[in-house]
């Protein structure tokens, strides 16, 4: 089914690209090196292209920082009376199921990936419900969170149910741009009640930036990450198209190449944490954006035994779209189950992006910088 333009715009809001959450405001641009090591050489055809791509990444990062501000309280949701709101579907059968059927589906798997649109409070309530159910079954293992970086692991290791209020500040949750810690705290609380370990899913920002700039990563680390597993060309093309579309066509495919590498690195880190968690217990749970929890390319690419993986996508409904199968996420190659929810807003994401880009250009001009020039590395 061909989606109308408005439908496409609304689905962009549910897209989970690399830049759906930031990792800090420090500059990512370093002096371009004379040569790039073999690991990522294919991503950059020339030094000039790399400089343009790095600058584009910086602008995107800056824009992402302004879009994911902390949320206080629970906003009123839209389309609560939508026919699909709060319905759960088995994508393989194309049939609606109840919560008990979903509970039974996740009980049977070793890896439970629960996707989200980060700023939708209802998604975190549903995630809490699923983690609570696994706790009530007596499952042991660990919870992996995309939102935490490797440098936060010591804080995760030493926290306790009585001190969860402080964990958000300890790992600079909202300072790094994620929605309010209070939205996620109940998920972590359920995991701790079950005796599950909390694990950071993301690489440290410095490692992520090195990958995007074409730096060679540690050989032992790459082996642990199963880095030799790579996208098939159709997967790479699809991800590039998604990144270009997610940024409203304002950045070309060449400028998106570093983001492809960085997206892959994040997925590989999360998969490693899941594998380690499964070795330590019955189940490993992932809380991440829907773009990471899809099965065709994403975290699952670095896991073995696909039949031991279950992926649940939490998807916002779209006004006027009442056929579940018409949603792009309703694809068995992507997700096993789709749980529809009311949506947070109906703002055209491209209009929002353009406004942010104009604001960024004005700020850069006032500061004597240029998005396409050498002074871009002064932006923080």
GILINNOR-V739047 format. One record per residue. N is the residue number from 1. SS is DSSP state (A for helix, B for strand, O for the rest). D_CENTER is the distance of its C-alpha to the mean C-alpha in Angstrom with 1 decimal. Layout:
BEGIN
N:SS:D_CENTER
N:SS:D_CENTER
END
This chain:
BEGIN
1:O:26.5
2:O:26.0
3:O:23.9
4:O:25.6
5:A:24.2
6:A:23.3
7:A:21.4
8:A:19.3
9:A:18.7
10:A:17.5
11:A:15.1
12:A:13.5
13:A:12.5
14:A:10.6
15:O:8.9
16:O:5.1
17:O:6.2
18:A:6.2
19:A:7.9
20:A:6.3
21:O:7.3
22:O:10.3
23:O:12.1
24:O:15.6
25:O:18.3
26:O:20.4
27:O:21.2
28:O:19.4
29:O:22.5
30:O:25.2
31:O:28.5
32:O:27.8
33:O:29.5
34:O:32.4
35:O:30.8
36:O:27.5
37:O:27.5
38:A:27.4
39:A:24.0
40:A:22.2
41:A:25.4
42:A:24.6
43:A:21.8
44:O:24.4
45:O:27.7
46:O:29.3
47:A:29.2
48:A:29.2
49:A:26.3
50:A:24.2
51:A:25.3
52:A:24.3
53:A:20.8
54:A:20.4
55:A:21.7
56:A:19.4
57:A:16.4
58:A:18.0
59:A:18.6
60:A:15.0
61:A:14.0
62:A:16.9
63:A:16.0
64:A:12.5
65:A:14.4
66:A:16.7
67:A:14.4
68:O:12.6
69:O:15.9
70:O:16.7
71:O:17.7
72:O:21.1
73:O:22.5
74:O:21.4
75:O:21.9
76:O:23.8
77:O:21.8
78:B:22.9
79:O:24.2
80:O:24.9
81:O:27.8
82:O:25.9
83:O:27.2
84:O:23.8
85:O:22.5
86:O:22.1
87:O:22.9
88:B:21.4
89:B:21.9
90:B:22.4
91:O:21.1
92:O:23.5
93:O:26.5
94:O:25.5
95:B:26.9
96:B:26.0
97:B:26.0
98:O:26.5
99:A:24.6
100:A:26.9
101:A:26.1
102:A:22.4
103:A:23.4
104:A:25.6
105:A:23.0
106:A:20.6
107:A:23.7
108:O:24.6
109:O:21.6
110:O:20.8
111:B:17.0
112:B:15.4
113:B:11.7
114:B:11.0
115:O:8.2
116:O:8.1
117:O:8.4
118:O:8.1
119:O:11.6
120:O:13.4
121:A:15.7
122:A:16.8
123:A:13.5
124:A:13.9
125:A:17.5
126:A:16.9
127:A:14.7
128:A:17.6
129:A:20.1
130:A:18.8
131:A:18.6
132:A:22.0
133:A:23.4
134:A:22.6
135:A:24.2
136:A:27.2
137:O:27.7
138:O:28.1
139:O:25.1
140:O:24.5
141:B:21.8
142:B:18.7
143:B:15.4
144:B:12.5
145:B:9.9
146:B:6.8
147:B:8.4
148:B:11.6
149:B:12.9
150:A:15.8
151:A:18.3
152:A:17.6
153:A:18.7
154:A:22.3
155:A:21.5
156:A:19.6
157:A:22.5
158:A:25.1
159:O:23.9
160:O:25.6
161:A:25.6
162:A:28.1
163:A:26.1
164:A:22.7
165:A:23.5
166:A:23.7
167:A:20.5
168:A:18.4
169:A:20.8
170:A:21.3
171:O:17.8
172:O:17.7
173:O:14.8
174:O:15.8
175:O:17.4
176:O:14.2
177:O:13.0
178:O:11.1
179:O:13.0
180:O:16.1
181:A:16.3
182:A:18.7
183:A:16.1
184:A:14.5
185:A:17.8
186:A:19.3
187:A:16.6
188:A:17.5
189:A:21.1
190:A:21.3
191:A:20.1
192:A:22.7
193:A:25.3
194:O:24.9
195:O:25.4
196:O:22.0
197:B:20.7
198:B:17.6
199:B:15.6
200:B:13.3
201:B:10.4
202:B:9.7
203:O:12.7
204:O:14.9
205:A:14.5
206:A:17.9
207:A:17.0
208:A:14.0
209:A:16.4
210:A:19.1
211:A:17.3
212:A:16.6
213:O:20.3
214:O:21.6
215:O:22.7
216:O:23.8
217:O:22.0
218:O:24.0
219:A:25.4
220:A:25.2
221:A:21.5
222:A:20.9
223:A:23.0
224:A:21.1
225:A:17.8
226:O:19.6
227:O:18.9
228:O:21.7
229:O:19.6
230:O:18.5
231:O:17.5
232:O:20.5
233:A:21.6
234:A:20.6
235:A:17.0
236:A:16.9
237:A:18.7
238:A:16.4
239:A:13.2
240:A:15.5
241:A:16.7
242:A:13.3
243:A:12.6
244:A:16.2
245:A:16.1
246:A:13.0
247:O:15.2
248:O:18.2
249:O:20.1
250:O:20.9
251:O:19.6
252:O:21.1
253:A:19.9
254:A:21.5
255:A:19.6
256:A:16.2
257:A:17.3
258:A:16.1
259:A:12.5
260:A:12.9
261:A:14.2
262:A:11.6
263:A:8.7
264:A:11.2
265:A:11.9
266:A:8.7
267:A:8.9
268:A:12.5
269:A:12.4
270:A:10.5
271:A:13.0
272:A:15.8
273:A:15.2
274:A:15.3
275:A:18.5
276:A:20.1
277:A:19.4
278:A:21.0
279:A:24.0
280:A:24.5
281:O:24.5
282:O:24.4
283:B:20.7
284:B:17.3
285:B:14.6
286:B:10.8
287:B:9.0
288:O:5.2
289:O:3.4
290:A:6.2
291:A:5.6
292:A:5.3
293:A:8.0
294:O:10.3
295:O:13.5
296:O:14.9
297:O:12.6
298:O:9.6
299:A:10.3
300:A:13.4
301:A:14.9
302:A:15.8
303:O:17.2
304:O:20.8
305:O:22.5
306:A:20.3
307:A:22.6
308:A:21.4
309:B:17.8
310:B:16.9
311:B:13.8
312:B:13.8
313:B:11.9
314:B:12.6
315:B:13.6
316:B:15.6
317:O:19.1
318:O:20.6
319:O:24.2
320:O:26.7
321:O:24.6
322:O:26.0
323:O:25.7
324:A:22.7
325:A:23.1
326:A:22.8
327:O:19.1
328:O:17.1
329:O:14.9
330:O:18.3
331:O:18.6
332:O:19.5
333:O:18.1
334:O:14.6
335:O:14.9
336:O:17.8
337:B:17.7
338:B:16.7
339:B:17.3
340:B:18.0
341:B:18.2
342:O:19.8
343:B:17.9
344:O:17.6
345:O:19.3
346:O:20.5
347:O:20.3
348:O:20.1
349:A:16.9
350:A:19.0
351:A:21.7
352:A:19.5
353:A:18.2
354:A:21.8
355:A:23.1
356:A:20.6
357:A:21.6
358:A:25.3
359:A:25.0
360:A:23.5
361:A:26.4
362:A:28.9
363:A:27.7
364:A:27.8
365:A:31.3
366:A:32.5
367:O:31.5
368:O:33.1
369:O:30.1
370:O:29.1
371:O:25.7
372:O:27.5
373:O:29.7
374:A:30.0
375:A:29.7
376:A:26.0
377:A:25.5
378:A:27.0
379:O:24.2
380:O:22.3
END
